[in-house]
Amino acid sequence: MTENRKPLHHYLSPRYWPMWLGLGLLRAICLLPHHMALGIGRGIGAVAHFAGGARKAIVRKNIALCFPELSTDERSDLTRRHFHALGMSFIEMGLGRWASDARHLGMTRVEGLEHLRKAAETGRGIILLSAHFTTLEISGRGLNLNCPPFDAVYRKNRSAFITELLRSGREVSAAATIEKRDIKAMIRSLRSGRMVWYAPDQSYDRKGSAVIPFFGVPAMHTTATTTLARLGNAITIPYFPQRLRDGSYLLRILPPLDDFPSDDPIEDTRKYIHVLEEHIRRCPEQYFWVHRKFKNLPEGYTDYYSDLDALK
């Protein structure tokens, strides 16, 4: 969809100059060797962790809820490492936009491509079912270089400039972008036999959602994936990225979900949450804990974020 869309050069007024200065600095950092660029990102994350504030409190609360078996020191360490991952994700956003194909091919490995190839042979659409990890933006380039063309779903930001910045960055990898609420566009894409990269783990309201445990804690989850798969006649394949210790990236493509879609959208969503939790345990610092995962619960449920001031 291109209605009312303005290109980046539209945002050149003085109010945007600080953002452009930051982008210029990011572009320069992306020219550095990969380990140095990520090191700068890790430093940015360390500063953000030191500054603390509400976001740090949200991360602490989410980690405490999802990993009650961890000691206080272990949770603190995971919080710190998450902020390092957030800082690196800022650098990776630039690398996803500007780094060469050769650079991405040299630092990306894809596991499970046979599942995509087999699904593509059917001629049906494919839902590439993912989630919000800090490696989300850079992983698109690895997909682009190794997989069939795909459309990517994006969410509008309150700032039109940031929306266009993020959207155009994803379009370096994706054939097209679709706004997350435009279900009809996703269905059209799937019915035409295309692949749609979709991350439904963040539910922003109760409409079309259900309370389903996430790491054993009640959370709102959209059940729209079942509708997409049914109306789009699509095969649903989980996909999750991971940054490895050496700074390279592993993109895991899993087998299609069994009996999906079924007649039970909640059970379908449980299947997705199960494979998502398994991957989060592989690299817990890389999941997007800075999001209020347990908000917007119906009346009668605990307000998990009522005590954030004590966690800052």
C-alpha positions as CSV (number, residue, x, y, z in Angstrom):
1,M,0.0,0.0,0.0
2,T,1.4,3.4,-1.0
3,E,-1.5,5.8,-0.1
4,N,-0.2,9.0,1.5
5,R,3.3,7.7,1.6
6,K,6.1,10.3,1.6
7,P,9.7,9.4,0.6
8,L,12.5,10.0,3.1
9,H,13.7,13.1,1.2
10,H,10.5,14.7,2.2
11,Y,11.7,14.9,5.8
12,L,14.6,17.4,5.4
13,S,13.3,20.2,7.6
14,P,15.4,21.3,10.6
15,R,13.3,19.4,13.0
16,Y,14.6,16.1,11.5
17,W,18.3,17.2,11.4
18,P,19.3,15.4,14.6
19,M,17.8,12.2,13.2
20,W,19.7,12.6,10.0
21,L,22.9,13.3,11.9
22,G,22.4,10.0,13.8
23,L,21.7,8.1,10.6
24,G,25.0,9.6,9.1
25,L,26.9,8.4,12.2
26,L,25.2,4.9,11.9
27,R,26.2,4.8,8.2
28,A,29.8,5.4,9.1
29,I,29.8,2.8,11.9
30,C,28.5,0.2,9.4
31,L,31.6,0.7,7.3
32,L,33.7,-0.7,10.2
33,P,34.6,-4.4,10.5
34,H,31.7,-6.4,11.8
35,H,33.1,-7.1,15.3
36,M,33.9,-3.4,15.8
37,A,30.5,-2.3,14.7
38,L,28.8,-4.7,17.0
39,G,31.1,-3.7,19.8
40,I,29.9,-0.1,19.4
41,G,26.4,-1.3,19.5
42,R,27.1,-3.3,22.7
43,G,28.5,-0.1,24.2
44,I,25.3,1.9,23.3
45,G,23.3,-0.8,25.0
46,A,25.5,-0.7,28.1
47,V,24.9,3.1,28.4
48,A,21.2,2.5,28.0
49,H,21.3,-0.1,30.7
50,F,23.2,2.2,33.1
51,A,20.7,5.0,32.5
52,G,17.9,2.7,33.6
53,G,14.4,4.1,33.6
54,A,11.1,2.7,32.7
55,R,12.3,0.5,29.9
56,K,14.8,-1.2,32.2
57,A,12.1,-1.8,34.7
58,I,9.9,-3.4,32.0
59,V,12.7,-5.7,31.0
60,R,13.3,-6.7,34.6
61,K,9.7,-7.4,35.2
62,N,9.3,-9.5,32.0
63,I,12.4,-11.6,32.8
64,A,11.3,-12.1,36.4
65,L,7.9,-13.4,35.2
66,C,9.2,-15.7,32.5
67,F,12.2,-17.0,34.3
68,P,11.3,-17.4,38.0
69,E,13.9,-20.2,38.3
70,L,16.7,-17.8,37.8
71,S,18.5,-16.2,40.8
72,T,18.5,-12.4,41.3
73,D,22.0,-12.2,39.9
74,E,21.2,-14.3,36.9
75,R,18.2,-12.1,36.1
76,S,20.3,-9.0,36.4
77,D,22.9,-10.5,34.1
78,L,20.2,-11.4,31.5
79,T,18.8,-7.9,31.7
80,R,22.3,-6.4,31.1
81,R,22.9,-8.8,28.1
82,H,19.5,-7.8,26.7
83,F,20.4,-4.2,26.6
84,H,23.6,-5.1,24.9
85,A,21.5,-7.0,22.3
86,L,19.3,-3.9,21.9
87,G,22.3,-1.7,21.2
88,M,23.6,-4.2,18.6
89,S,20.2,-4.2,17.0
90,F,20.5,-0.5,16.3
91,I,23.8,-1.2,14.4
92,E,22.2,-4.2,12.7
93,M,19.3,-2.0,11.4
94,G,22.0,0.0,9.5
95,L,23.7,-3.2,8.3
96,G,20.4,-4.5,7.0
97,R,20.0,-1.4,4.9
98,W,23.5,-0.6,3.8
99,A,25.9,-3.7,4.0
100,S,26.7,-5.5,0.8
101,D,25.3,-8.8,-0.3
102,A,28.7,-10.3,0.0
103,R,29.0,-9.2,3.6
104,H,25.6,-10.7,4.5
105,L,26.3,-13.9,2.8
106,G,29.6,-14.2,4.7
107,M,28.0,-13.9,8.1
108,T,24.6,-15.6,7.6
109,R,23.8,-19.3,7.7
110,V,20.3,-20.7,7.0
111,E,19.1,-23.9,8.5
112,G,16.0,-25.7,7.2
113,L,15.7,-24.3,3.7
114,E,14.3,-27.6,2.5
115,H,11.1,-26.8,4.4
116,L,10.6,-23.6,2.4
117,R,11.5,-25.3,-0.9
118,K,9.1,-28.1,-0.4
119,A,6.3,-25.7,0.6
120,A,7.0,-23.5,-2.4
121,E,6.6,-26.5,-4.8
122,T,2.9,-26.7,-3.8
123,G,2.2,-23.3,-5.3
124,R,0.4,-22.2,-2.1
125,G,1.2,-19.1,-0.1
126,I,3.6,-19.4,2.9
127,I,3.3,-17.6,6.2
128,L,6.8,-17.3,7.5
129,L,5.9,-17.1,11.2
130,S,8.4,-15.3,13.2
131,A,8.6,-13.0,16.3
132,H,10.3,-9.9,17.6
133,F,13.9,-10.6,18.3
134,T,16.6,-7.9,18.3
135,T,18.0,-9.5,15.1
136,L,14.8,-9.0,13.3
137,E,15.9,-6.2,10.9
138,I,19.2,-7.7,9.9
139,S,17.8,-11.2,9.3
140,G,15.7,-9.9,6.4
141,R,18.8,-9.6,4.3
142,G,19.8,-13.2,5.0
143,L,16.3,-14.3,4.0
144,N,16.4,-12.2,0.8
145,L,19.7,-13.7,-0.3
146,N,18.7,-17.3,0.5
147,C,14.9,-17.7,0.1
148,P,12.2,-17.0,-2.4
149,P,10.8,-13.4,-2.6
150,F,8.6,-12.4,0.4
151,D,6.5,-9.6,1.6
152,A,7.2,-8.2,5.1
153,V,4.7,-6.9,7.6
154,Y,5.4,-3.6,9.4
155,R,3.8,-1.5,12.1
156,K,3.2,2.2,11.9
157,N,5.1,4.4,14.3
158,R,3.7,7.6,15.8
159,S,6.3,9.4,13.7
160,A,5.8,9.3,10.0
161,F,9.5,9.7,9.5
162,I,10.4,6.7,11.6
163,T,7.7,4.7,9.9
164,E,9.1,5.4,6.5
165,L,12.7,4.8,7.7
166,L,11.8,1.4,9.1
167,R,9.5,0.5,6.2
168,S,12.0,1.5,3.5
169,G,14.7,-0.4,5.4
170,R,12.7,-3.6,5.2
171,E,12.1,-3.0,1.5
172,V,15.8,-3.5,0.9
173,S,15.0,-7.2,1.6
174,A,11.3,-7.6,1.0
175,A,9.5,-7.5,-2.3
176,A,6.7,-5.4,-0.7
177,T,5.6,-4.3,2.8
178,I,2.2,-4.6,4.3
179,E,0.8,-2.7,7.3
180,K,0.1,-5.1,10.2
181,R,-3.6,-4.3,10.3
182,D,-4.1,-4.8,6.6
183,I,-5.2,-8.4,6.8
184,K,-6.9,-8.2,3.4
185,A,-3.6,-7.3,1.7
186,M,-1.8,-10.2,3.5
187,I,-4.6,-12.6,2.3
188,R,-4.3,-11.4,-1.3
189,S,-0.5,-11.9,-1.2
190,L,-0.9,-15.4,0.2
191,R,-3.6,-16.4,-2.3
192,S,-1.3,-15.3,-5.1
193,G,1.3,-17.9,-3.9
194,R,3.6,-15.4,-2.2
195,M,5.4,-15.7,1.1
196,V,4.5,-13.3,4.0
197,W,7.0,-12.7,6.8
198,Y,4.7,-12.2,9.9
199,A,5.5,-11.7,13.6
200,P,2.3,-11.9,15.7
201,D,3.8,-12.1,19.1
202,Q,2.9,-8.6,20.2
203,S,-0.8,-8.0,20.7
204,Y,-1.7,-4.3,21.1
205,D,-5.4,-4.6,21.9
206,R,-7.9,-7.2,22.9
207,K,-9.7,-7.3,19.5
208,G,-9.1,-10.7,17.8
209,S,-7.0,-11.8,20.8
210,A,-7.2,-14.4,23.6
211,V,-5.5,-14.9,26.9
212,I,-2.9,-17.6,26.4
213,P,0.0,-18.4,28.8
214,F,3.4,-17.2,27.7
215,F,6.1,-19.0,29.8
216,G,3.2,-19.8,32.1
217,V,2.0,-16.2,32.6
218,P,-1.3,-15.0,31.2
219,A,-0.8,-12.8,28.1
220,M,-2.9,-11.4,25.3
221,H,-2.1,-13.1,21.9
222,T,-3.6,-12.4,18.6
223,T,-5.3,-15.4,17.0
224,A,-5.2,-13.8,13.5
225,T,-2.7,-16.3,12.2
226,T,-5.4,-19.0,11.9
227,T,-7.5,-16.6,9.8
228,L,-4.6,-15.7,7.6
229,A,-3.7,-19.3,7.0
230,R,-7.3,-20.4,6.3
231,L,-8.3,-17.5,4.0
232,G,-4.9,-17.4,2.3
233,N,-4.8,-21.2,1.8
234,A,-1.3,-20.9,3.2
235,I,1.3,-23.2,4.7
236,T,2.6,-21.9,8.1
237,I,6.3,-22.3,8.7
238,P,8.0,-21.0,11.9
239,Y,11.2,-19.0,11.4
240,F,13.5,-17.5,14.0
241,P,16.9,-15.7,13.8
242,Q,19.7,-15.9,16.2
243,R,23.0,-13.9,16.7
244,L,25.7,-16.3,17.5
245,R,28.6,-15.7,19.9
246,D,31.0,-14.9,17.0
247,G,28.7,-12.2,15.6
248,S,27.4,-14.3,12.8
249,Y,23.7,-15.1,12.3
250,L,21.8,-18.4,12.1
251,L,18.3,-18.3,10.6
252,R,16.3,-21.3,11.6
253,I,13.4,-22.4,9.4
254,L,11.4,-25.1,11.1
255,P,9.0,-27.7,9.6
256,P,5.4,-26.5,8.9
257,L,3.1,-26.5,11.9
258,D,1.0,-29.7,12.0
259,D,-2.7,-29.5,11.4
260,F,-2.5,-25.8,10.9
261,P,-4.9,-24.0,10.6
262,S,-7.3,-26.1,12.7
263,D,-10.9,-25.3,13.8
264,D,-9.4,-24.0,17.1
265,P,-7.6,-20.6,16.7
266,I,-6.5,-20.7,20.4
267,E,-4.9,-24.1,20.1
268,D,-3.2,-23.0,16.9
269,T,-1.8,-20.0,18.7
270,R,-0.6,-22.3,21.5
271,K,1.4,-24.3,18.9
272,Y,3.1,-21.1,17.8
273,I,3.8,-20.0,21.4
274,H,5.4,-23.4,22.1
275,V,7.9,-23.2,19.3
276,L,8.6,-19.5,20.1
277,E,9.3,-20.3,23.7
278,E,11.7,-23.1,22.6
279,H,13.7,-20.6,20.5
280,I,13.7,-17.9,23.2
281,R,15.4,-20.4,25.6
282,R,18.2,-20.7,23.0
283,C,19.0,-17.0,23.1
284,P,16.9,-15.4,25.9
285,E,18.8,-12.1,25.8
286,Q,17.7,-11.6,22.1
287,Y,14.0,-11.6,22.6
288,F,12.3,-8.2,22.7
289,W,11.7,-8.0,26.5
290,V,11.5,-4.2,26.4
291,H,7.9,-4.5,25.1
292,R,5.1,-4.8,27.7
293,K,4.3,-8.3,26.8
294,F,1.7,-8.8,29.6
295,K,-0.4,-5.6,29.2
296,N,-4.0,-5.1,28.2
297,L,-5.3,-8.2,30.1
298,P,-9.0,-8.3,30.9
299,E,-10.4,-7.2,34.2
300,G,-9.7,-9.7,36.9
301,Y,-6.1,-10.4,35.8
302,T,-3.1,-9.1,37.6
303,D,-1.6,-5.7,36.5
304,Y,1.9,-6.9,36.1
305,Y,3.4,-3.5,35.5
306,S,1.9,-1.6,38.5
307,D,5.2,-1.8,40.5
308,L,7.7,-0.6,37.8
309,D,9.0,2.3,39.9
310,A,10.5,-0.1,42.3
311,L,12.4,-1.8,39.5
312,K,14.0,1.2,37.9
